[in-house]
Amino acid sequence: MKNFKHDIMLSCSLKYHGEKKCICRATQIGADRLHGTAESARVRGENSMKKEFSHVPETIDEKELYGFSWMEHVTAIPSPLLVVTSYKENGKTNATMQSWSTFANDNGFYCIFGSVYKGGHMYASIKQRGCLVINFPSADIYAKCLKTIENNGYENDEIEMSGLTAERASLVDAPRIAECFLSLECEYVWEKEIVPESGSVVMCVKVVNVCMEEDRFNAEKKGRYGESGYLYNIHSPRNPETGKTEKTYIGILQKYKAEEEL
């Protein structure tokens, strides 16, 4: 497989497993569980029963998943889409498309990257300089952000070659993408291998500076959500019963109701 630096492709080590039989059963193990499931379906006004999957379904060939777990595609849980930027050892800008991340608060604001490939420019540059910027693109520049995947040569200025503008961060030694509506300047904190001898690590970074477009402060102007706001990776959902595969989609987030309205 082509060695994309894109962590959407490289974040999991490519280890395939032998075929396993699917354990797929309606939730009817014991009368209480059956009653509970039927009752929850009744409350939801649905006739659908829940089903359980603890092994790869027979309809899914793991060799087609590029190292991802089959559970990734069966659950298809959306994750924010980010562009992580830093300077390579030669001073050229590095830009890496990332997903599978979350944020945490504990005496500060932190980003936890679920999987960073140890063989990529992102990992090497963060380890060398100890800092990075997390950029949030909107839909209108997403195609340019994707071009960083093909412009990933070591000698390339990856941001500018992709039609974007690099600007120096205020508090860390890393570039920001000027066109992104939100940039989080971060310092490296820690990492841990997902499993022993894994090709990827979980990485924690601390946010030390926030740079956001002024119009995003006001929900009556652009705001942070909707078609011009945060983007999400919906990674190729699969039907575990039929094996039918959907495309990978870019998602947006719409407000539903205020808590007190529920």
Backbone as CSV, one residue per row, in Angstrom:
resi,resn,N_x,N_y,N_z,CA_x,CA_y,CA_z,C_x,C_y,C_z
1,MET,0.841,-1.192,0.000,0.000,0.000,0.000,0.867,1.229,0.000
2,LYS,0.455,2.243,-0.748,1.228,3.472,-0.826,1.405,4.065,0.560
3,ASN,2.616,4.537,0.856,2.922,4.997,2.205,2.394,6.404,2.433
4,PHE,1.063,6.552,2.501,0.462,7.841,2.795,0.840,8.253,4.198
5,LYS,1.184,9.531,4.355,1.422,10.052,5.683,0.094,10.286,6.374
6,HIS,-0.952,10.294,5.587,-2.293,10.563,6.087,-2.603,9.575,7.214
7,ASP,-2.787,10.058,8.457,-3.014,9.165,9.574,-4.364,8.472,9.492
8,ILE,-5.235,8.962,8.586,-6.498,8.249,8.401,-6.231,6.880,7.793
9,MET,-5.115,6.718,7.077,-4.774,5.432,6.506,-3.737,4.680,7.337
10,LEU,-2.877,5.396,8.026,-1.739,4.750,8.661,-1.874,4.538,10.159
11,SER,-2.960,5.008,10.747,-3.003,5.035,12.186,-3.063,3.656,12.829
12,CYS,-3.419,2.644,12.084,-3.440,1.291,12.636,-2.395,0.434,11.935
13,SER,-1.699,-0.414,12.709,-0.702,-1.285,12.097,-1.400,-2.340,11.258
14,LEU,-0.755,-2.733,10.166,-1.411,-3.626,9.222,-1.205,-5.082,9.614
15,LYS,-2.015,-5.521,10.543,-1.951,-6.910,10.977,-3.310,-7.534,10.712
16,TYR,-3.317,-8.524,9.877,-4.565,-9.177,9.541,-4.728,-10.435,10.382
17,HIS,-5.975,-10.774,10.623,-6.272,-11.929,11.445,-6.987,-12.981,10.608
18,GLY,-6.912,-14.216,11.070,-7.606,-15.270,10.369,-9.106,-15.098,10.449
19,GLU,-9.817,-15.761,9.589,-11.266,-15.631,9.571,-11.855,-16.189,10.851
20,LYS,-12.840,-15.490,11.352,-13.549,-15.952,12.541,-15.032,-15.992,12.223
21,LYS,-15.729,-16.878,12.869,-17.152,-16.962,12.650,-17.845,-15.835,13.409
22,CYS,-18.891,-15.333,12.833,-19.630,-14.228,13.432,-20.516,-14.758,14.548
23,ILE,-20.434,-14.123,15.704,-21.393,-14.409,16.759,-22.396,-13.267,16.727
24,CYS,-23.512,-13.490,16.137,-24.528,-12.466,15.956,-25.843,-13.046,16.423
25,ARG,-26.413,-12.452,17.475,-27.650,-13.021,17.990,-28.548,-11.914,18.510
26,ALA,-29.837,-12.104,18.401,-30.762,-11.151,18.985,-30.579,-11.173,20.493
27,THR,-30.813,-10.047,21.138,-30.622,-9.997,22.585,-31.777,-10.687,23.274
28,GLN,-31.655,-11.988,23.403,-32.685,-12.772,24.061,-32.060,-13.824,24.957
29,ILE,-30.886,-13.470,25.545,-30.224,-14.379,26.465,-30.816,-14.124,27.837
30,GLY,-31.751,-14.937,28.210,-32.420,-14.750,29.498,-33.666,-13.909,29.318
31,ALA,-34.713,-14.251,30.058,-35.993,-13.568,29.906,-35.885,-12.092,30.261
32,ASP,-35.077,-11.785,31.260,-34.965,-10.387,31.685,-34.375,-9.533,30.584
33,ARG,-33.290,-10.046,29.929,-32.657,-9.267,28.870,-33.601,-9.114,27.692
34,LEU,-34.348,-10.179,27.370,-35.302,-10.097,26.264,-36.371,-9.070,26.576
35,HIS,-36.878,-9.127,27.806,-37.930,-8.186,28.195,-37.402,-6.758,28.154
36,GLY,-36.169,-6.590,28.663,-35.585,-5.251,28.693,-35.416,-4.677,27.306
37,THR,-34.946,-5.515,26.367,-34.739,-5.045,25.002,-36.064,-4.753,24.322
38,ALA,-37.026,-5.639,24.502,-38.334,-5.426,23.898,-38.987,-4.185,24.479
39,GLU,-38.822,-4.006,25.796,-39.405,-2.842,26.442,-38.777,-1.554,25.934
40,SER,-37.420,-1.562,25.761,-36.763,-0.357,25.258,-37.189,-0.063,23.835
41,ALA,-37.415,-1.116,23.038,-37.897,-0.908,21.675,-39.304,-0.335,21.681
42,ARG,-40.143,-0.826,22.646,-41.514,-0.320,22.737,-41.504,1.162,23.109
43,VAL,-40.633,1.505,24.076,-40.549,2.895,24.512,-40.110,3.788,23.363
44,ARG,-39.195,3.291,22.515,-38.717,4.075,21.383,-39.734,4.094,20.236
45,GLY,-40.799,3.309,20.374,-41.781,3.258,19.301,-41.256,2.512,18.095
46,GLU,-40.377,1.537,18.325,-39.762,0.796,17.236,-40.062,-0.686,17.385
47,ASN,-39.939,-1.407,16.280,-40.095,-2.859,16.314,-38.750,-3.559,16.216
48,SER,-37.664,-2.797,16.016,-36.346,-3.373,15.775,-35.749,-3.931,17.055
49,MET,-35.126,-5.112,16.954,-34.404,-5.715,18.074,-32.926,-5.387,17.951
50,LYS,-32.241,-5.268,19.072,-30.799,-5.085,19.047,-30.121,-6.421,18.762
51,LYS,-28.948,-6.358,18.159,-28.158,-7.559,17.907,-26.736,-7.332,18.408
52,GLU,-26.055,-8.405,18.713,-24.715,-8.330,19.279,-23.690,-8.939,18.332
53,PHE,-22.487,-8.345,18.309,-21.395,-8.826,17.468,-20.117,-8.797,18.295
54,SER,-19.544,-9.964,18.551,-18.300,-10.008,19.312,-17.119,-10.515,18.485
55,HIS,-17.396,-10.990,17.278,-16.337,-11.420,16.358,-16.659,-10.886,14.965
56,VAL,-15.646,-10.876,14.126,-15.830,-10.306,12.795,-16.975,-11.015,12.059
57,PRO,-17.942,-10.273,11.542,-19.032,-10.901,10.795,-18.514,-11.600,9.534
58,GLU,-19.179,-12.656,9.130,-18.762,-13.420,7.958,-18.852,-12.591,6.684
59,THR,-19.632,-11.524,6.720,-19.819,-10.690,5.531,-18.662,-9.709,5.319
60,ILE,-17.748,-9.619,6.277,-16.667,-8.632,6.211,-15.324,-9.330,6.090
61,ASP,-14.535,-8.942,5.108,-13.183,-9.455,4.913,-12.201,-8.441,5.513
62,GLU,-11.545,-8.823,6.602,-10.651,-7.885,7.307,-9.474,-7.441,6.441
63,LYS,-9.118,-8.212,5.449,-8.002,-7.827,4.587,-8.328,-6.594,3.743
64,GLU,-9.598,-6.251,3.671,-10.010,-5.072,2.905,-10.040,-3.809,3.758
65,LEU,-9.693,-3.906,5.034,-9.893,-2.791,5.964,-8.632,-1.995,6.256
66,TYR,-7.516,-2.285,5.587,-6.262,-1.534,5.736,-5.813,-1.440,7.200
67,GLY,-6.017,-2.513,7.959,-5.548,-2.541,9.340,-6.555,-2.047,10.366
68,PHE,-7.655,-1.450,9.912,-8.677,-1.007,10.854,-9.472,-2.212,11.371
69,SER,-9.991,-2.084,12.574,-10.870,-3.110,13.117,-12.213,-3.083,12.389
70,TRP,-12.839,-4.237,12.258,-14.177,-4.288,11.660,-15.169,-3.482,12.497
71,MET,-14.886,-3.367,13.813,-15.781,-2.598,14.686,-15.794,-1.114,14.316
72,GLU,-14.670,-0.622,13.784,-14.588,0.763,13.317,-15.684,1.050,12.302
73,HIS,-15.915,0.104,11.394,-16.864,0.321,10.303,-18.288,-0.065,10.687
74,VAL,-18.445,-1.020,11.576,-19.788,-1.397,12.011,-20.391,-0.295,12.890
75,THR,-19.567,0.302,13.770,-20.071,1.380,14.618,-20.075,2.724,13.885
76,ALA,-19.049,2.976,13.071,-18.938,4.220,12.289,-19.173,5.455,13.155
77,ILE,-18.502,5.509,14.302,-18.637,6.642,15.216,-17.891,7.844,14.637
78,PRO,-18.546,8.974,14.435,-17.872,10.124,13.823,-16.837,10.750,14.748
79,SER,-15.796,11.320,14.143,-14.726,11.958,14.905,-14.336,13.258,14.207
80,PRO,-13.951,14.296,14.962,-13.590,15.569,14.330,-12.445,15.416,13.338
81,LEU,-12.518,16.171,12.248,-11.452,16.197,11.247,-10.534,17.386,11.524
82,LEU,-9.231,17.113,11.569,-8.237,18.106,11.940,-7.090,18.096,10.943
83,VAL,-6.335,19.193,10.899,-5.066,19.220,10.184,-3.998,19.612,11.202
84,VAL,-3.085,18.689,11.470,-2.012,18.942,12.444,-0.798,19.467,11.699
85,THR,-0.287,20.608,12.136,0.843,21.233,11.449,2.035,21.399,12.387
86,SER,3.216,21.331,11.785,4.469,21.443,12.532,5.578,21.741,11.524
87,TYR,6.791,21.939,12.028,7.945,22.123,11.155,8.783,20.861,11.152
88,LYS,9.134,20.405,9.939,10.053,19.276,9.829,11.466,19.712,10.222
89,GLU,12.354,18.757,10.333,13.727,19.050,10.756,14.407,20.037,9.814
90,ASN,14.019,20.021,8.543,14.622,20.929,7.557,13.941,22.299,7.513
91,GLY,12.975,22.526,8.395,12.297,23.807,8.461,11.081,23.932,7.569
92,LYS,10.836,22.938,6.703,9.662,22.960,5.834,8.404,22.634,6.647
93,THR,7.265,23.163,6.189,6.033,22.902,6.926,5.536,21.480,6.678
94,ASN,4.987,20.893,7.717,4.367,19.579,7.644,2.891,19.740,7.977
95,ALA,2.035,19.054,7.223,0.596,19.087,7.486,0.048,17.676,7.379
96,THR,-0.616,17.219,8.430,-1.121,15.845,8.479,-2.612,15.845,8.784
97,MET,-3.400,15.243,7.901,-4.815,15.055,8.175,-4.968,14.064,9.322
98,GLN,-5.804,14.405,10.287,-5.988,13.554,11.462,-7.466,13.440,11.811
99,SER,-7.791,12.340,12.455,-9.119,12.139,13.028,-8.929,11.263,14.268
100,TRP,-9.983,10.667,14.785,-9.899,9.799,15.969,-9.217,10.519,17.139
101,SER,-9.767,11.690,17.471,-9.209,12.483,18.554,-10.327,12.937,19.486
102,THR,-9.952,13.292,20.711,-10.924,13.818,21.665,-10.236,14.860,22.530
103,PHE,-11.019,15.570,23.323,-10.474,16.636,24.153,-10.851,16.404,25.610
104,ALA,-9.955,16.815,26.517,-10.146,16.572,27.942,-9.722,17.800,28.745
105,ASN,-10.307,17.919,29.946,-10.012,19.031,30.837,-9.525,18.498,32.179
106,ASP,-8.338,18.907,32.606,-7.823,18.566,33.932,-6.644,19.496,34.214
107,ASN,-6.914,20.600,34.889,-5.893,21.630,35.102,-5.310,22.097,33.763
108,GLY,-6.175,22.256,32.814,-5.774,22.655,31.475,-6.692,22.011,30.453
109,PHE,-6.454,22.310,29.182,-7.247,21.774,28.072,-6.321,20.942,27.201
110,TYR,-6.678,19.680,26.969,-5.796,18.730,26.296,-6.488,18.086,25.107
111,CYS,-5.704,17.735,24.099,-6.180,16.905,22.991,-5.521,15.538,23.117
112,ILE,-6.313,14.489,22.987,-5.808,13.120,22.982,-5.977,12.559,21.576
113,PHE,-4.862,12.365,20.880,-4.903,11.716,19.572,-4.969,10.212,19.796
114,GLY,-6.005,9.578,19.257,-6.179,8.153,19.490,-5.139,7.289,18.820
115,SER,-4.535,7.787,17.723,-3.571,6.965,17.009,-2.688,7.838,16.130
116,VAL,-1.410,7.915,16.470,-0.423,8.658,15.683,0.619,7.665,15.185
117,TYR,0.788,7.595,13.875,1.712,6.642,13.258,3.156,7.066,13.520
118,LYS,3.938,6.156,14.099,5.312,6.483,14.496,6.257,6.654,13.313
119,GLY,5.861,6.210,12.136,6.721,6.329,10.975,6.466,7.565,10.133
120,GLY,5.570,8.457,10.587,5.193,9.619,9.796,5.896,10.902,10.198
121,HIS,5.789,11.925,9.340,6.392,13.223,9.615,5.785,13.888,10.848
122,MET,4.479,13.675,11.067,3.830,14.292,12.224,4.506,13.860,13.514
123,TYR,4.669,12.572,13.679,5.271,12.054,14.910,6.709,12.554,15.066
124,ALA,7.493,12.475,13.988,8.904,12.855,14.061,9.069,14.334,14.400
125,SER,8.265,15.188,13.777,8.425,16.628,14.009,7.954,17.047,15.398
126,ILE,6.894,16.417,15.880,6.422,16.737,17.236,7.439,16.281,18.274
127,LYS,8.011,15.113,18.074,9.016,14.617,19.019,10.262,15.498,19.012
128,GLN,10.612,16.024,17.856,11.821,16.846,17.766,11.616,18.218,18.391
129,ARG,10.479,18.866,18.087,10.265,20.244,18.530,9.371,20.367,19.754
130,GLY,8.628,19.308,20.067,7.799,19.322,21.265,6.544,20.172,21.157
131,CYS,6.109,20.486,19.932,4.932,21.339,19.787,4.270,21.104,18.424
132,LEU,3.089,21.672,18.256,2.290,21.485,17.051,1.122,22.451,17.081
133,VAL,0.396,22.528,15.982,-0.857,23.285,15.926,-1.940,22.365,15.379
134,ILE,-3.115,22.386,16.020,-4.274,21.643,15.544,-5.200,22.638,14.853
135,ASN,-5.414,22.450,13.555,-6.217,23.368,12.753,-7.551,22.720,12.378
136,PHE,-8.615,23.499,12.461,-9.949,23.004,12.124,-10.403,23.631,10.802
137,PRO,-10.474,22.841,9.739,-10.902,23.384,8.439,-12.420,23.399,8.310
138,SER,-12.920,24.293,7.494,-14.332,24.281,7.113,-14.449,23.616,5.744
139,ALA,-15.674,23.348,5.337,-15.891,22.565,4.122,-15.317,23.229,2.877
140,ASP,-15.277,24.560,2.855,-14.843,25.249,1.645,-13.351,25.094,1.357
141,ILE,-12.552,24.710,2.346,-11.114,24.516,2.108,-10.691,23.063,2.292
142,TYR,-11.657,22.183,2.514,-11.292,20.796,2.824,-10.548,20.126,1.673
143,ALA,-10.933,20.412,0.439,-10.253,19.801,-0.716,-8.777,20.188,-0.739
144,LYS,-8.469,21.436,-0.396,-7.068,21.856,-0.339,-6.331,21.134,0.782
145,CYS,-7.004,20.944,1.900,-6.376,20.211,3.014,-6.038,18.786,2.596
146,LEU,-6.908,18.168,1.803,-6.655,16.803,1.333,-5.417,16.727,0.453
147,LYS,-5.098,17.820,-0.235,-3.927,17.820,-1.103,-2.627,17.656,-0.317
148,THR,-2.651,17.918,0.982,-1.436,17.730,1.783,-1.019,16.262,1.817
149,ILE,-1.961,15.374,1.528,-1.630,13.940,1.521,-0.671,13.620,0.384
150,GLU,-0.928,14.198,-0.793,-0.047,13.927,-1.946,1.191,14.809,-1.948
151,ASN,1.139,15.926,-1.239,2.290,16.834,-1.179,3.107,16.592,0.086
152,ASN,3.334,15.334,0.410,3.928,14.995,1.699,5.412,14.661,1.648
153,GLY,6.100,15.070,0.593,7.536,14.809,0.511,8.309,15.584,1.570
154,TYR,9.443,15.047,1.987,10.231,15.674,3.043,10.696,17.075,2.657
155,GLU,10.994,17.284,1.384,11.469,18.588,0.925,10.324,19.539,0.573
156,ASN,9.101,19.079,0.672,7.961,19.911,0.295,7.531,20.847,1.415
157,ASP,7.144,22.041,1.031,6.443,22.937,1.950,4.965,22.574,1.809
158,GLU,4.502,21.688,2.659,3.236,21.005,2.432,2.022,21.924,2.492
159,ILE,2.077,22.960,3.299,0.936,23.873,3.409,0.801,24.709,2.144
160,GLU,1.860,25.361,1.745,1.796,26.243,0.574,1.599,25.467,-0.720
161,MET,2.199,24.279,-0.837,2.020,23.480,-2.048,0.572,23.024,-2.230
162,SER,-0.183,23.025,-1.155,-1.578,22.601,-1.218,-2.531,23.769,-1.409
163,GLY,-1.977,24.949,-1.630,-2.806,26.120,-1.884,-3.288,26.822,-0.647
164,LEU,-2.649,26.548,0.494,-3.012,27.167,1.763,-1.904,28.110,2.222
165,THR,-2.178,28.872,3.259,-1.235,29.878,3.729,-0.722,29.519,5.117
166,ALA,0.603,29.458,5.255,1.208,29.183,6.560,1.499,30.506,7.267
167,GLU,1.188,30.550,8.558,1.546,31.689,9.393,2.131,31.162,10.703
168,ARG,3.055,31.901,11.268,3.712,31.428,12.484,2.748,31.505,13.660
169,ALA,2.812,30.490,14.514,2.010,30.487,15.728,2.550,31.532,16.702
170,SER,1.744,31.915,17.674,2.126,32.951,18.626,2.991,32.429,19.765
171,LEU,2.691,31.214,20.260,3.363,30.734,21.466,4.172,29.456,21.276
172,VAL,4.063,28.796,20.118,4.825,27.572,19.903,5.566,27.667,18.563
173,ASP,6.591,26.857,18.408,7.409,26.856,17.193,6.786,25.926,16.155
174,ALA,5.667,26.366,15.599,4.928,25.568,14.613,4.085,26.507,13.761
175,PRO,3.745,26.107,12.537,2.915,26.962,11.678,1.428,26.735,11.927
176,ARG,0.654,27.786,11.694,-0.795,27.664,11.651,-1.239,27.747,10.190
177,ILE,-2.446,27.244,9.897,-3.034,27.419,8.568,-3.983,28.598,8.655
178,ALA,-3.665,29.663,7.941,-4.419,30.908,8.061,-5.883,30.743,7.689
179,GLU,-6.182,29.868,6.718,-7.555,29.717,6.243,-8.445,28.914,7.197
180,CYS,-7.862,28.203,8.148,-8.664,27.431,9.101,-9.283,28.368,10.132
181,PHE,-10.564,28.151,10.466,-11.266,29.094,11.330,-10.858,28.983,12.790
182,LEU,-10.242,27.868,13.173,-9.782,27.683,14.546,-8.450,26.958,14.537
183,SER,-7.491,27.486,15.294,-6.182,26.832,15.440,-5.833,26.767,16.919
184,LEU,-5.419,25.587,17.378,-5.031,25.374,18.763,-3.526,25.121,18.818
185,GLU,-2.804,26.020,19.440,-1.359,25.847,19.594,-1.119,24.940,20.801
186,CYS,-0.300,23.915,20.600,-0.175,22.867,21.612,1.275,22.509,21.908
187,GLU,1.485,21.988,23.120,2.771,21.438,23.534,2.614,19.949,23.821
188,TYR,3.613,19.184,23.420,3.615,17.723,23.640,3.657,17.421,25.139
189,VAL,2.890,16.413,25.584,2.873,16.022,27.000,3.357,14.585,27.185
190,TRP,2.661,13.615,26.554,3.070,12.218,26.723,2.537,11.372,25.563
191,GLU,3.036,10.142,25.511,2.552,9.164,24.524,2.593,7.770,25.122
192,LYS,1.818,6.880,24.552,1.820,5.481,24.992,1.429,4.603,23.821
193,GLU,2.155,3.498,23.632,1.788,2.558,22.575,0.408,1.975,22.860
194,ILE,-0.375,1.832,21.812,-1.720,1.277,21.976,-1.648,-0.151,22.511
195,VAL,-0.781,-0.951,21.911,-0.451,-2.288,22.404,1.063,-2.417,22.277
196,PRO,1.707,-3.302,23.016,3.164,-3.448,22.919,3.625,-3.657,21.481
197,GLU,4.690,-2.937,21.095,5.303,-3.014,19.773,4.371,-2.539,18.662
198,SER,3.409,-1.704,19.011,2.506,-1.152,18.004,3.237,-0.129,17.142
199,GLY,2.776,0.042,15.933,3.334,1.065,15.061,2.756,2.442,15.312
200,SER,1.802,2.528,16.239,1.138,3.791,16.531,1.075,4.030,18.032
201,VAL,0.898,5.288,18.401,0.795,5.646,19.812,-0.442,6.506,20.044
202,VAL,-0.940,6.446,21.282,-1.867,7.459,21.773,-1.003,8.627,22.230
203,MET,-1.370,9.842,21.849,-0.549,11.006,22.196,-1.411,12.089,22.837
204,CYS,-0.891,12.668,23.907,-1.566,13.747,24.609,-0.785,15.045,24.415
205,VAL,-1.491,16.122,24.037,-0.865,17.433,23.903,-1.711,18.444,24.667
206,LYS,-1.064,19.485,25.166,-1.757,20.514,25.947,-1.940,21.771,25.099
207,VAL,-3.157,22.304,25.090,-3.449,23.531,24.362,-2.966,24.721,25.180
208,VAL,-2.128,25.574,24.573,-1.587,26.738,25.270,-2.062,28.056,24.666
209,ASN,-2.683,28.001,23.482,-3.186,29.230,22.861,-4.290,28.884,21.869
210,VAL,-5.343,29.688,21.852,-6.477,29.503,20.949,-6.545,30.687,19.995
211,CYS,-6.602,30.401,18.700,-6.739,31.452,17.680,-8.001,31.140,16.861
212,MET,-9.033,32.001,16.967,-10.317,31.727,16.314,-10.821,32.958,15.561
213,GLU,-11.436,32.735,14.404,-12.054,33.823,13.648,-13.143,34.491,14.482
214,GLU,-13.187,35.814,14.407,-14.109,36.591,15.230,-15.567,36.241,14.954
215,ASP,-15.904,35.993,13.684,-17.293,35.683,13.334,-17.771,34.373,13.946
216,ARG,-16.835,33.547,14.391,-17.216,32.261,14.985,-17.702,32.425,16.423
217,PHE,-17.373,33.543,17.059,-17.825,33.766,18.432,-19.342,33.888,18.501
218,ASN,-19.932,34.401,17.441,-21.345,34.763,17.416,-22.131,33.746,16.596
219,ALA,-23.027,33.022,17.265,-23.830,32.004,16.576,-24.756,32.620,15.534
220,GLU,-25.056,33.928,15.655,-25.936,34.584,14.692,-25.180,34.984,13.428
221,LYS,-23.849,34.890,13.474,-23.044,35.103,12.278,-22.634,33.732,11.745
222,LYS,-21.350,33.432,11.688,-20.924,32.111,11.192,-21.073,31.032,12.256
223,GLY,-20.682,31.341,13.488,-20.736,30.348,14.547,-19.748,29.212,14.316
224,ARG,-19.878,28.167,15.112,-18.943,27.033,15.055,-19.543,25.792,14.407
225,TYR,-20.848,25.790,14.171,-21.531,24.575,13.732,-22.234,24.794,12.391
226,GLY,-22.864,23.752,11.896,-23.553,23.855,10.617,-22.610,23.656,9.439
227,GLU,-23.028,24.066,8.268,-22.310,23.766,7.026,-20.949,24.442,6.925
228,SER,-20.720,25.510,7.686,-19.428,26.194,7.617,-18.580,25.953,8.861
229,GLY,-19.018,25.028,9.732,-18.324,24.804,10.995,-17.503,23.528,11.033
230,TYR,-17.416,22.934,12.221,-16.610,21.731,12.431,-17.005,20.617,11.462
231,LEU,-16.000,19.871,10.997,-16.216,18.732,10.115,-15.936,17.433,10.859
232,TYR,-16.631,16.381,10.458,-16.474,15.077,11.094,-16.204,13.988,10.057
233,ASN,-15.389,13.036,10.445,-15.071,11.892,9.612,-16.077,10.775,9.891
234,ILE,-16.871,10.422,8.884,-17.796,9.280,8.982,-17.184,8.186,8.129
235,HIS,-16.507,7.256,8.789,-15.582,6.356,8.114,-16.267,5.098,7.587
236,SER,-16.719,5.148,6.366,-17.170,3.999,5.591,-18.024,3.007,6.403
237,PRO,-19.239,3.401,6.784,-20.101,2.481,7.557,-20.387,1.188,6.792
238,ARG,-20.451,0.075,7.542,-20.755,-1.233,6.929,-21.926,-1.889,7.634
239,ASN,-22.727,-2.578,6.855,-23.825,-3.364,7.400,-23.264,-4.739,7.767
240,PRO,-23.254,-5.110,9.058,-22.643,-6.379,9.456,-23.413,-7.600,8.979
241,GLU,-24.680,-7.441,8.624,-25.472,-8.573,8.155,-25.288,-8.819,6.659
242,THR,-25.227,-7.743,5.888,-25.127,-7.892,4.433,-23.719,-7.620,3.912
243,GLY,-22.905,-6.909,4.695,-21.576,-6.522,4.253,-21.578,-5.287,3.366
244,LYS,-22.756,-4.710,3.108,-22.836,-3.535,2.252,-22.026,-2.388,2.861
245,THR,-21.211,-1.753,2.025,-20.312,-0.699,2.481,-20.716,0.652,1.893
246,GLU,-20.781,1.650,2.757,-21.024,3.009,2.289,-19.697,3.714,2.040
247,LYS,-19.730,4.824,1.346,-18.541,5.642,1.163,-18.170,6.314,2.477
248,THR,-16.935,6.814,2.551,-16.561,7.672,3.663,-17.142,9.053,3.402
249,TYR,-17.798,9.600,4.409,-18.454,10.889,4.259,-17.835,11.931,5.191
250,ILE,-17.981,13.189,4.802,-17.647,14.300,5.666,-18.955,14.777,6.282
251,GLY,-18.989,14.827,7.612,-20.218,15.214,8.299,-20.115,16.592,8.923
252,ILE,-21.273,17.176,9.223,-21.334,18.443,9.941,-22.208,18.243,11.173
253,LEU,-22.180,19.205,12.072,-22.933,19.108,13.320,-23.975,20.218,13.364
254,GLN,-25.237,19.830,13.567,-26.309,20.802,13.706,-26.812,20.786,15.145
255,LYS,-27.139,21.959,15.675,-27.734,22.025,17.007,-29.136,21.423,16.966
256,TYR,-29.501,20.710,18.021,-30.823,20.090,18.102,-31.731,20.921,18.997
257,LYS,-31.546,20.819,20.309,-32.330,21.597,21.259,-31.444,21.944,22.455
258,ALA,-31.782,23.026,23.133,-31.114,23.337,24.389,-31.510,22.284,25.429
259,GLU,-30.620,22.020,26.392,-30.890,20.971,27.388,-32.229,21.142,28.069
260,GLU,-32.551,22.371,28.433,-33.805,22.594,29.199,-35.043,22.376,28.354
261,GLU,-34.869,22.256,27.041,-36.002,22.018,26.156,-36.314,20.538,25.979
262,LEU,-35.437,19.674,26.454,-35.615,18.243,26.260,-36.558,17.664,27.323
